[in-house]
């Protein structure tokens, strides 16, 4: 069985990520593409007979799907790219790596401890 990779389908660029003042249609499209991909992954991994690896992949896809949906909601609210911990902008580099993140590096480090 083949699965869709858990990576964005298209690379994010600083122009796509610079949406703090107005939502960007490319970013919205990218996030909706990710949402669709994760939904397909969950459908492909459904069933009660999941082994441990497939079960872990399913859990990861579920978390990613929820995170992408949260990012879409934040984009619609005009809060995309703003840290939920400190209300400061999240760096473009961090958003390039994980476009659905809701925290800056400092707040993520604090939460991990």
Backbone as JSON Lines, residues from 0, in Angstrom:
{"i":0,"aa":"X","n":[0.83,-1.17,0.0],"ca":[0.0,0.0,0.0],"c":[0.88,1.24,0.0]}
{"i":1,"aa":"X","n":[0.57,2.22,-0.84],"ca":[1.32,3.47,-0.86],"c":[0.52,4.54,-0.16]}
{"i":2,"aa":"X","n":[1.23,5.45,0.49],"ca":[0.57,6.57,1.15],"c":[1.13,7.86,0.63]}
{"i":3,"aa":"X","n":[0.34,8.91,0.73],"ca":[0.78,10.23,0.32],"c":[1.76,10.76,1.36]}
{"i":4,"aa":"X","n":[2.89,11.32,0.96],"ca":[3.86,11.83,1.93],"c":[3.27,12.95,2.77]}
{"i":5,"aa":"X","n":[3.76,13.08,4.0],"ca":[3.29,14.11,4.92],"c":[4.08,15.4,4.76]}
{"i":6,"aa":"X","n":[4.3,15.82,3.53],"ca":[5.0,17.06,3.26],"c":[4.14,17.92,2.35]}
{"i":7,"aa":"X","n":[4.3,19.25,2.4],"ca":[3.53,20.11,1.51],"c":[3.78,19.75,0.05]}
{"i":8,"aa":"X","n":[2.75,19.9,-0.77],"ca":[2.86,19.57,-2.18],"c":[3.62,20.64,-2.95]}
{"i":9,"aa":"X","n":[3.53,21.88,-2.53],"ca":[4.24,22.95,-3.21],"c":[5.04,23.72,-2.17]}
{"i":10,"aa":"X","n":[6.21,24.22,-2.56],"ca":[7.01,24.96,-1.58],"c":[6.38,26.3,-1.23]}
{"i":11,"aa":"X","n":[6.53,26.67,0.02],"ca":[6.07,27.98,0.46],"c":[7.19,28.99,0.24]}
{"i":12,"aa":"X","n":[6.83,30.15,-0.17],"ca":[7.8,31.22,-0.39],"c":[7.51,32.36,0.57]}
{"i":13,"aa":"X","n":[8.47,33.23,0.82],"ca":[8.2,34.38,1.68],"c":[7.01,35.21,1.2]}
{"i":14,"aa":"X","n":[6.8,35.29,-0.11],"ca":[5.66,36.07,-0.62],"c":[4.34,35.43,-0.19]}
{"i":15,"aa":"X","n":[4.27,34.11,-0.23],"ca":[3.05,33.42,0.2],"c":[2.86,33.59,1.69]}
{"i":16,"aa":"X","n":[3.95,33.56,2.44],"ca":[3.86,33.59,3.9],"c":[3.63,34.99,4.46]}
{"i":17,"aa":"X","n":[3.84,36.03,3.68],"ca":[3.68,37.39,4.17],"c":[2.21,37.79,4.1]}
{"i":18,"aa":"X","n":[1.41,37.26,5.03],"ca":[-0.04,37.46,5.0],"c":[-0.55,38.09,6.29]}
{"i":19,"aa":"X","n":[0.29,38.74,7.02],"ca":[-0.15,39.27,8.31],"c":[-1.18,40.38,8.17]}
{"i":20,"aa":"X","n":[-1.23,41.08,7.05],"ca":[-2.2,42.16,6.9],"c":[-3.43,41.74,6.1]}
{"i":21,"aa":"X","n":[-3.24,40.94,5.05],"ca":[-4.37,40.47,4.25],"c":[-4.16,39.01,3.88]}
{"i":22,"aa":"X","n":[-5.22,38.2,3.95],"ca":[-5.06,36.79,3.57],"c":[-4.63,36.66,2.12]}
{"i":23,"aa":"X","n":[-3.8,35.72,1.84],"ca":[-3.25,35.5,0.51],"c":[-3.91,34.27,-0.1]}
{"i":24,"aa":"X","n":[-4.39,34.38,-1.31],"ca":[-5.09,33.26,-1.93],"c":[-4.17,32.08,-2.17]}
{"i":25,"aa":"X","n":[-2.88,32.32,-2.44],"ca":[-1.94,31.2,-2.62],"c":[-1.78,30.42,-1.31]}
{"i":26,"aa":"X","n":[-1.69,31.12,-0.2],"ca":[-1.58,30.45,1.1],"c":[-2.86,29.68,1.39]}
{"i":27,"aa":"X","n":[-4.01,30.28,1.15],"ca":[-5.28,29.6,1.36],"c":[-5.34,28.34,0.5]}
{"i":28,"aa":"X","n":[-4.97,28.45,-0.74],"ca":[-4.97,27.3,-1.65],"c":[-4.02,26.22,-1.15]}
{"i":29,"aa":"X","n":[-2.84,26.63,-0.7],"ca":[-1.86,25.68,-0.18],"c":[-2.43,24.94,1.03]}
{"i":30,"aa":"X","n":[-3.02,25.67,1.96],"ca":[-3.59,25.03,3.15],"c":[-4.76,24.12,2.81]}
{"i":31,"aa":"X","n":[-5.61,24.53,1.88],"ca":[-6.73,23.67,1.5],"c":[-6.24,22.42,0.78]}
{"i":32,"aa":"X","n":[-5.15,22.54,0.0],"ca":[-4.55,21.36,-0.62],"c":[-4.02,20.4,0.44]}
{"i":33,"aa":"X","n":[-3.38,20.94,1.47],"ca":[-2.9,20.11,2.57],"c":[-4.06,19.44,3.3]}
{"i":34,"aa":"X","n":[-5.13,20.18,3.5],"ca":[-6.31,19.62,4.17],"c":[-6.86,18.44,3.36]}
{"i":35,"aa":"X","n":[-6.96,18.61,2.07],"ca":[-7.46,17.54,1.2],"c":[-6.53,16.32,1.24]}
{"i":36,"aa":"X","n":[-5.23,16.57,1.21],"ca":[-4.26,15.48,1.25],"c":[-4.38,14.69,2.54]}
{"i":37,"aa":"X","n":[-4.46,15.38,3.67],"ca":[-4.57,14.7,4.97],"c":[-5.89,13.92,5.06]}
{"i":38,"aa":"X","n":[-6.96,14.49,4.53],"ca":[-8.25,13.79,4.54],"c":[-8.16,12.49,3.73]}
{"i":39,"aa":"X","n":[-7.51,12.54,2.57],"ca":[-7.32,11.33,1.77],"c":[-6.46,10.31,2.5]}
{"i":40,"aa":"X","n":[-5.43,10.78,3.21],"ca":[-4.59,9.87,3.98],"c":[-5.41,9.15,5.04]}
{"i":41,"aa":"X","n":[-6.26,9.89,5.73],"ca":[-7.08,9.29,6.77],"c":[-8.03,8.25,6.18]}
{"i":42,"aa":"X","n":[-8.6,8.54,5.04],"ca":[-9.48,7.58,4.39],"c":[-8.71,6.32,4.01]}
{"i":43,"aa":"X","n":[-7.5,6.48,3.52],"ca":[-6.69,5.34,3.11],"c":[-6.24,4.5,4.31]}
{"i":44,"aa":"X","n":[-6.15,5.12,5.47],"ca":[-5.69,4.43,6.67],"c":[-6.83,4.03,7.59]}
{"i":45,"aa":"X","n":[-8.05,4.09,7.12],"ca":[-9.17,3.73,7.98],"c":[-9.29,2.22,8.09]}
{"i":46,"aa":"X","n":[-9.96,1.78,9.13],"ca":[-10.16,0.36,9.35],"c":[-9.72,-0.05,10.73]}
{"i":47,"aa":"X","n":[-10.34,-1.09,11.21],"ca":[-10.06,-1.55,12.57],"c":[-8.8,-2.4,12.65]}
{"i":48,"aa":"X","n":[-8.31,-2.9,11.54],"ca":[-7.17,-3.82,11.55],"c":[-5.82,-3.12,11.36]}
{"i":49,"aa":"X","n":[-5.69,-1.92,11.88],"ca":[-4.44,-1.18,11.7],"c":[-3.33,-1.77,12.57]}
{"i":50,"aa":"X","n":[-2.15,-1.94,11.98],"ca":[-1.0,-2.34,12.78],"c":[-0.45,-1.09,13.47]}
{"i":51,"aa":"X","n":[0.57,-1.26,14.27],"ca":[1.1,-0.14,15.06],"c":[1.62,0.99,14.19]}
{"i":52,"aa":"X","n":[2.29,0.66,13.1],"ca":[2.85,1.7,12.22],"c":[1.73,2.47,11.54]}
{"i":53,"aa":"X","n":[0.76,1.76,10.97],"ca":[-0.36,2.44,10.3],"c":[-1.18,3.24,11.31]}
{"i":54,"aa":"X","n":[-1.31,2.72,12.51],"ca":[-2.04,3.44,13.54],"c":[-1.33,4.75,13.89]}
{"i":55,"aa":"X","n":[-0.01,4.72,13.97],"ca":[0.77,5.94,14.24],"c":[0.66,6.91,13.09]}
{"i":56,"aa":"X","n":[0.69,6.41,11.85],"ca":[0.53,7.29,10.68],"c":[-0.84,7.95,10.69]}
{"i":57,"aa":"X","n":[-1.86,7.18,11.04],"ca":[-3.22,7.71,11.1],"c":[-3.32,8.81,12.17]}
{"i":58,"aa":"X","n":[-2.74,8.56,13.33],"ca":[-2.77,9.57,14.4],"c":[-2.06,10.84,13.96]}
{"i":59,"aa":"X","n":[-0.93,10.68,13.27],"ca":[-0.19,11.84,12.78],"c":[-1.0,12.61,11.74]}
{"i":60,"aa":"X","n":[-1.62,11.9,10.82],"ca":[-2.46,12.54,9.8],"c":[-3.63,13.27,10.45]}
{"i":61,"aa":"X","n":[-4.23,12.69,11.49],"ca":[-5.33,13.35,12.2],"c":[-4.85,14.64,12.86]}
{"i":62,"aa":"X","n":[-3.69,14.59,13.52],"ca":[-3.14,15.81,14.15],"c":[-2.84,16.87,13.1]}
{"i":63,"aa":"X","n":[-2.2,16.46,12.01],"ca":[-1.88,17.41,10.94],"c":[-3.14,18.02,10.35]}
{"i":64,"aa":"X","n":[-4.16,17.2,10.13],"ca":[-5.41,17.7,9.57],"c":[-6.03,18.74,10.5]}
{"i":65,"aa":"X","n":[-6.05,18.46,11.79],"ca":[-6.6,19.43,12.74],"c":[-5.77,20.71,12.75]}
{"i":66,"aa":"X","n":[-4.45,20.58,12.7],"ca":[-3.58,21.75,12.68],"c":[-3.79,22.59,11.42]}
{"i":67,"aa":"X","n":[-3.96,21.94,10.28],"ca":[-4.21,22.67,9.03],"c":[-5.55,23.39,9.1]}
{"i":68,"aa":"X","n":[-6.56,22.74,9.64],"ca":[-7.88,23.38,9.78],"c":[-7.81,24.58,10.74]}
{"i":69,"aa":"X","n":[-7.01,24.46,11.78],"ca":[-6.81,25.59,12.68],"c":[-6.12,26.74,11.95]}
{"i":70,"aa":"X","n":[-5.12,26.42,11.13],"ca":[-4.41,27.45,10.36],"c":[-5.38,28.14,9.39]}
{"i":71,"aa":"X","n":[-6.26,27.38,8.76],"ca":[-7.25,27.97,7.85],"c":[-8.18,28.91,8.62]}
{"i":72,"aa":"X","n":[-8.62,28.49,9.8],"ca":[-9.49,29.35,10.61],"c":[-8.75,30.63,11.02]}
{"i":73,"aa":"X","n":[-7.49,30.49,11.44],"ca":[-6.7,31.66,11.83],"c":[-6.47,32.59,10.64]}
{"i":74,"aa":"X","n":[-6.28,32.02,9.45],"ca":[-6.13,32.83,8.25],"c":[-7.4,33.65,8.03]}
{"i":75,"aa":"X","n":[-8.54,33.02,8.15],"ca":[-9.81,33.71,7.97],"c":[-10.05,34.8,9.0]}
{"i":76,"aa":"X","n":[-9.51,34.61,10.2],"ca":[-9.65,35.59,11.28],"c":[-8.61,36.7,11.2]}
{"i":77,"aa":"X","n":[-7.64,36.55,10.31],"ca":[-6.57,37.54,10.23],"c":[-5.5,37.33,11.28]}
{"i":78,"aa":"X","n":[-5.43,36.14,11.88],"ca":[-4.46,35.85,12.94],"c":[-3.37,34.88,12.5]}
{"i":79,"aa":"X","n":[-3.38,34.48,11.21],"ca":[-2.37,33.56,10.73],"c":[-0.99,34.21,10.85]}
{"i":80,"aa":"X","n":[-0.02,33.44,11.34],"ca":[1.35,33.94,11.47],"c":[1.6,34.71,12.75]}
{"i":81,"aa":"X","n":[0.61,34.77,13.63],"ca":[0.76,35.43,14.93],"c":[0.78,34.35,16.0]}
{"i":82,"aa":"X","n":[1.78,34.38,16.87],"ca":[1.95,33.38,17.91],"c":[0.79,33.41,18.91]}
{"i":83,"aa":"X","n":[0.25,32.24,19.22],"ca":[-0.83,32.16,20.2],"c":[-0.31,32.31,21.62]}
{"i":84,"aa":"X","n":[0.99,32.18,21.81],"ca":[1.57,32.3,23.15],"c":[1.93,33.72,23.54]}
{"i":85,"aa":"X","n":[2.48,34.47,22.59],"ca":[3.0,35.81,22.93],"c":[2.44,36.92,22.04]}
{"i":86,"aa":"X","n":[1.62,36.59,21.06],"ca":[1.02,37.55,20.13],"c":[2.04,38.29,19.26]}
{"i":87,"aa":"X","n":[3.24,37.72,19.12],"ca":[4.23,38.3,18.21],"c":[4.22,37.51,16.9]}
{"i":88,"aa":"X","n":[4.73,38.12,15.83],"ca":[4.78,37.41,14.54],"c":[5.67,36.16,14.63]}
{"i":89,"aa":"X","n":[5.23,35.1,13.96],"ca":[6.02,33.88,13.82],"c":[6.94,34.1,12.62]}
{"i":90,"aa":"X","n":[8.19,33.71,12.75],"ca":[9.15,33.95,11.67],"c":[8.73,33.23,10.39]}
{"i":91,"aa":"X","n":[9.07,33.86,9.27],"ca":[8.76,33.26,7.96],"c":[9.47,31.92,7.81]}
{"i":92,"aa":"X","n":[10.67,31.8,8.36],"ca":[11.41,30.54,8.25],"c":[10.65,29.42,8.95]}
{"i":93,"aa":"X","n":[10.09,29.71,10.11],"ca":[9.33,28.69,10.85],"c":[8.06,28.31,10.08]}
{"i":94,"aa":"X","n":[7.4,29.31,9.51],"ca":[6.19,29.04,8.74],"c":[6.5,28.28,7.45]}
{"i":95,"aa":"X","n":[7.68,28.49,6.9],"ca":[8.08,27.74,5.71],"c":[8.23,26.26,6.04]}
{"i":96,"aa":"X","n":[8.75,25.97,7.23],"ca":[8.95,24.58,7.64],"c":[7.65,23.89,8.03]}
{"i":97,"aa":"X","n":[6.78,24.62,8.68],"ca":[5.51,24.06,9.16],"c":[4.46,25.15,9.05]}
{"i":98,"aa":"X","n":[3.81,25.21,7.9],"ca":[2.91,26.33,7.6],"c":[1.7,26.4,8.52]}
{"i":99,"aa":"X","n":[1.44,25.36,9.27],"ca":[0.27,25.38,10.15],"c":[0.64,25.66,11.61]}
{"i":100,"aa":"X","n":[1.89,25.99,11.87],"ca":[2.29,26.25,13.26],"c":[1.55,27.46,13.82]}
{"i":101,"aa":"X","n":[1.32,27.43,15.13],"ca":[0.63,28.54,15.79],"c":[1.5,29.22,16.84]}
{"i":102,"aa":"X","n":[2.75,28.75,16.97],"ca":[3.62,29.34,17.97],"c":[4.99,29.69,17.39]}
{"i":103,"aa":"X","n":[5.6,30.7,17.98],"ca":[6.97,31.06,17.59],"c":[7.93,30.05,18.21]}
{"i":104,"aa":"X","n":[9.18,30.12,17.84],"ca":[10.18,29.17,18.34],"c":[10.3,29.26,19.85]}
{"i":105,"aa":"X","n":[10.35,30.48,20.4],"ca":[10.5,30.64,21.85],"c":[9.35,30.01,22.61]}
{"i":106,"aa":"X","n":[8.12,30.25,22.19],"ca":[6.96,29.69,22.88],"c":[6.9,28.17,22.71]}
{"i":107,"aa":"X","n":[7.28,27.67,21.55],"ca":[7.31,26.22,21.33],"c":[8.35,25.57,22.23]}
{"i":108,"aa":"X","n":[9.51,26.22,22.39],"ca":[10.55,25.69,23.28],"c":[10.05,25.66,24.73]}
{"i":109,"aa":"X","n":[9.4,26.72,25.16],"ca":[8.85,26.75,26.53],"c":[7.82,25.66,26.74]}
{"i":110,"aa":"X","n":[6.97,25.43,25.76],"ca":[5.93,24.41,25.89],"c":[6.51,23.01,25.92]}
{"i":111,"aa":"X","n":[7.65,22.81,25.25],"ca":[8.27,21.49,25.21],"c":[8.95,21.11,26.51]}
{"i":112,"aa":"X","n":[9.23,22.06,27.33],"ca":[9.95,21.78,28.6],"c":[9.04,21.29,29.68]}
